[in-house]
Amino acid sequence: MSHHYEEFLKSKNWFDKDLDSRYIHLGHPYAILLSENEGQIMLRGEAGTDHGWNGEEIFTFTALHELQEWFEENIGE
C-alpha cells in the first residue's frame, strides 16, 4: 500500500514500532495491518499482547478514503 496510508496513520498517532506493517495505538483495541493490495483492521487479542496477529478481523479496506471513513465512524477522528 502507498506511503499515503503510512502518513495518515502516523498523523493519528498510530505507529509501526516493529516495522512489520502492523500499526497500533496503545489507546485503542485495534491493530491495522497493511499489505500490498489491502489493509485490515483487527481487534487485538488479549488487549495488546499480540498486536493484531491473532485478533478478529473487523474491517478490510482497499482505498485511503475507506480507512479515513472508518476512522471517522469508529474512532471519531
C-alpha positions as CSV (number, residue, x, y, z in Angstrom):
1,M,0.0,0.0,0.0
2,S,1.1,3.5,-0.6
3,H,3.1,5.9,1.6
4,H,-0.2,7.9,2.0
5,Y,-1.6,5.2,4.3
6,E,1.5,5.4,6.5
7,E,1.4,9.2,6.7
8,F,-2.3,9.1,7.5
9,L,-1.8,6.6,10.3
10,K,1.2,8.4,11.8
11,S,-0.8,11.7,11.8
12,K,-3.3,9.9,14.0
13,N,-0.6,8.6,16.3
14,W,-0.6,5.0,15.1
15,F,2.8,3.5,14.8
16,D,4.6,0.5,13.3
17,K,7.3,0.1,16.0
18,D,8.4,-3.3,14.8
19,L,8.5,-2.2,11.1
20,D,6.3,-5.1,10.1
21,S,3.3,-3.2,8.7
22,R,1.2,-3.6,11.9
23,Y,0.1,-0.2,13.2
24,I,-1.1,0.1,16.7
25,H,-2.2,2.9,19.1
26,L,-2.0,2.0,22.8
27,G,-5.2,3.8,23.5
28,H,-7.3,1.7,21.1
29,P,-8.0,-2.1,20.9
30,Y,-7.3,-2.3,17.2
31,A,-4.3,-3.1,15.0
32,I,-4.1,-2.0,11.4
33,L,-2.3,-4.3,9.1
34,L,-1.1,-3.1,5.6
35,S,-0.2,-5.4,2.7
36,E,0.4,-4.7,-0.9
37,N,-3.2,-4.8,-2.0
38,E,-5.3,-4.2,1.0
39,G,-5.4,-3.3,4.7
40,Q,-7.2,-4.9,7.6
41,I,-8.3,-3.6,10.9
42,M,-8.1,-6.3,13.6
43,L,-9.4,-6.4,17.1
44,R,-6.3,-7.0,19.1
45,G,-6.5,-10.3,21.1
46,E,-5.7,-10.1,24.8
47,A,-5.8,-6.3,24.7
48,G,-2.5,-5.6,23.2
49,T,-0.2,-8.5,23.7
50,D,-0.4,-9.9,20.2
51,H,-0.5,-6.6,18.4
52,G,-3.2,-7.9,16.0
53,W,-1.8,-11.1,14.8
54,N,-4.4,-13.3,16.5
55,G,-7.3,-10.8,16.6
56,E,-10.6,-10.9,14.9
57,E,-10.8,-9.1,11.5
58,I,-13.4,-6.4,11.7
59,F,-12.8,-4.3,8.5
60,T,-10.9,-4.6,5.2
61,F,-10.1,-1.6,3.0
62,T,-8.5,-1.1,-0.4
63,A,-8.6,2.7,-0.6
64,L,-7.4,5.5,1.7
65,H,-10.8,7.1,1.8
66,E,-12.3,3.9,3.2
67,L,-9.8,3.9,6.0
68,Q,-10.5,7.6,6.7
69,E,-14.2,6.9,6.8
70,W,-13.7,4.0,9.2
71,F,-11.7,6.4,11.5
72,E,-14.4,9.0,11.4
73,E,-17.2,6.5,12.2
74,N,-15.4,4.3,14.8
75,I,-12.8,6.4,16.4
76,G,-14.2,9.9,15.9
77,E,-11.1,11.3,14.2
